[in-house]
Amino acid sequence: MWRGPALSGLGGAFFEGRRAWLQQLRASAMEERWAIDIERGDCGEAIAGLRRATSAEPYRERLWELLMWALDRDGRRGEALSAYRRVARLLDDDLGLEPGPGLRRMHARIRTAASLV
């Protein structure tokens, strides 16, 4: 289990580049793990991890998309829609951007499912 910064204690441009690459690789692996957990219906731990991750990296839209999916899959559709509003406001206020296609698709899917109930 990876804990702490990669290549801790090693300096220099080479190690800085490798550290950044390994951290991106780890982030992608965590996203895949959460997606698999959600698909299997194990949403509790995924939600907890994704809440921490969205706090740490609030502009990483894939994390919000996964959080919305997990909340919806866990029967918390209102919270999922609220998460979308929160990230949309954050992106607009801080960066002047709208949510990307993945977030918009997830929002539409959840909203459509809510209207069918």
N, C-alpha and C positions, 0 to 999 in steps of 0.2 A: 504494500500500500504506500503510495507516494504521499509524503507529508513535507510541508515546507517548500522553500524555493528549490528549484532544480539546480544542480551543480553549485550548491551553496559553498561559499568560501573561495571559489575560483574566479579570478578577475581577468580582464582583458577582453578585447573586441571579439575574439573567437568564442569565448565562453558566454559572453553576453548574447551573441547571435544564437548560439545553441540553446541557451536558457529560454530565450523568447520562443524559439521553435518548439521546445519541449513543453512549455506552458500552453501553447496553442494546441499542440497534440493532445495534451491532457484535457483541455477544455472540450475539444471535439469528442474525445472518448467519454467524458462525463455526459455530454448531451446524448450520445448514442445509448449509454446505459440507462439514462432516465427515460428515453423513448421506449426502450425495450420493457422497462418496468411498467410504464403506463400501458403499453400494449397488452401486457400480461394481467393488468388490473391491480398491480401493486402501486397504488397511487400515493399512499401516505408518506413514505420515505422520499419519493420523488418530489412531492409538494414541498416538504421541509427543505430538501436540498436546493430546489429551484427558487424558493423564497430567499435563501441565503445568497444564491448565485445572482439573482436579479438585483439584490441590494449591492453586491460587490461590483457587478458589471451592468448597470442599469440601461445601457444603450445596446446591449447584445440582444437583438430582437428574437433570435432563436430560443433563448431562455424563456422569454415571455410567452412565446408560442407554445412551448412545452408546458409551461405553468398553466396556461389557459386550458390546454388539452387535459392535463391531469385533474384540474379542478372540475371540469365538465364531466370527465369520466368518473369522478368520485361523487357525482350527484350534486355538485356545488356550482351549478350553471350561473347563478347570480354573481358569485365571486369571480368566475371566469370572465364574465362580461365586464365586471368592475376592473379587473386587471387590464383588460384592453383599454378601457377609458383612461386608466392611470398611465399606461405606457404611451398612449397617443398624446396625452397632455404633456408628458415629460419630453417626448421627442419634439413637439411643437414649441413648447416654451423654451427649452434649452438649445435646440438645434435648428428650429424653423423647418422641420421635416414632418412628413406624414409617415405613418407606419408602412413598412414594405409589403410586398405581395404575400409573403407567408403569413404575416400577422393578419392582414386583411382577409385572406382565405379562411383562417381559423376563426376569426370573428364572425364572418358570414355563415360558416358551418354551424357554429354554436347558436347564433341568432336564429337561423333557419330551424334548427332542431327545437329551440325554445318555442317557436311559433306553432310547431306541430303538436306540442303537448297540450 
